[in-house]
């Protein structure tokens, strides 16, 4: 068996053995909310968690990008104001 075949077989086995699973500790309130949503819409808690993650990840990425832009622009504004103050002192 070649080396690449061995690696491929190991990757397939690791997928089966739970490499794709995620254990997350959440507050009791959040778990209760997720369970209530699942019961309300007749879905499993896992389905609700997957949906929340699918929806929430792009939102989180957008928020993080917006935050980066805000910080960058704030730093630029601060530098400009500092330059103006330095010019006034001259």
Backbone torsions as a table, in degrees:
resi	resn	phi	psi	omega
1	UNK	NA	130.3	-177.5
2	UNK	-74.4	165.8	-177.9
3	UNK	-63.5	-41.1	179.8
4	UNK	-66.1	-36.3	177.7
5	UNK	-66.1	-39.0	178.0
6	UNK	-63.4	-44.2	179.3
7	UNK	-63.5	-41.5	180.0
8	UNK	-63.8	-41.3	179.6
9	UNK	-65.0	-40.1	178.4
10	UNK	-64.6	-39.9	178.8
11	UNK	-64.0	-42.2	178.6
12	UNK	-63.5	-41.7	179.5
13	UNK	-66.3	-39.8	-178.8
14	UNK	-66.3	-33.4	176.6
15	UNK	-63.7	-40.8	-178.7
16	UNK	-69.5	-33.4	-173.7
17	UNK	-84.9	9.5	173.2
18	UNK	105.3	17.3	178.6
19	UNK	-64.8	-21.7	-177.8
20	UNK	-93.2	0.7	-178.3
21	UNK	-87.3	155.3	-178.5
22	UNK	-138.6	125.5	175.9
23	UNK	-105.3	125.8	-177.3
24	UNK	-130.8	132.0	175.2
25	UNK	-92.4	128.4	179.6
26	UNK	-129.0	166.6	179.1
27	UNK	-69.2	160.6	179.3
28	UNK	-62.7	-37.4	-179.9
29	UNK	-63.2	-43.4	179.9
30	UNK	-65.4	-42.4	178.8
31	UNK	-62.5	-41.1	178.0
32	UNK	-63.0	-42.6	178.4
33	UNK	-61.2	-43.1	179.4
34	UNK	-64.2	-42.0	179.1
35	UNK	-65.4	-40.2	179.1
36	UNK	-64.9	-41.7	176.3
37	UNK	-60.1	-45.1	-179.6
38	UNK	-60.6	-43.9	-179.0
39	UNK	-68.9	-40.7	-178.5
40	UNK	-60.7	-41.5	-176.1
41	UNK	-102.5	13.4	176.4
42	UNK	53.8	52.8	177.3
43	UNK	-130.9	168.9	175.8
44	UNK	-81.8	157.6	177.6
45	UNK	-61.3	-36.6	179.1
46	UNK	-62.2	-40.7	178.0
47	UNK	-62.2	-41.6	179.3
48	UNK	-64.6	-44.5	179.6
49	UNK	-62.6	-43.5	178.3
50	UNK	-60.6	-43.2	-179.9
51	UNK	-64.2	-43.2	179.1
52	UNK	-62.0	-41.6	178.7
53	UNK	-66.6	-42.9	178.9
54	UNK	-60.4	-40.0	-179.6
55	UNK	-78.4	-41.0	-172.9
56	UNK	-74.2	-31.6	-177.8
57	UNK	-63.3	-50.0	177.4
58	UNK	-61.4	-35.2	177.9
59	UNK	-65.6	-41.9	179.6
60	UNK	-65.3	-39.8	177.1
61	UNK	-62.0	-43.3	178.4
62	UNK	-62.5	-43.9	178.0
63	UNK	-62.8	-41.5	-179.9
64	UNK	-65.1	-41.1	177.7
65	UNK	-64.5	-42.4	178.5
66	UNK	-62.8	-39.4	178.3
67	UNK	-63.8	-42.3	178.0
68	UNK	-60.4	-44.3	180.0
69	UNK	-63.0	-44.3	179.9
70	UNK	-60.2	-45.6	-179.3
71	UNK	-63.9	-44.6	179.8
72	UNK	-60.3	-45.4	-179.6
73	UNK	-68.1	-35.8	177.8
74	UNK	-64.2	-42.2	179.0
75	UNK	-63.7	-42.5	178.2
76	UNK	-61.8	-44.0	178.9
77	UNK	-62.9	-43.4	178.9
78	UNK	-60.9	-42.6	178.8
79	UNK	-63.8	-41.4	178.6
80	UNK	-63.5	-44.0	179.0
81	UNK	-63.6	-37.0	178.3
82	UNK	-66.4	-39.1	177.8
83	UNK	-65.3	-42.3	179.1
84	UNK	-63.1	-41.9	178.8
85	UNK	-63.4	-41.1	178.9
86	UNK	-64.2	-38.8	178.0
87	UNK	-66.4	-38.1	179.5
88	UNK	-66.1	-32.4	-178.9
89	UNK	-73.1	-21.5	-178.2
90	UNK	-75.9	NA	NA
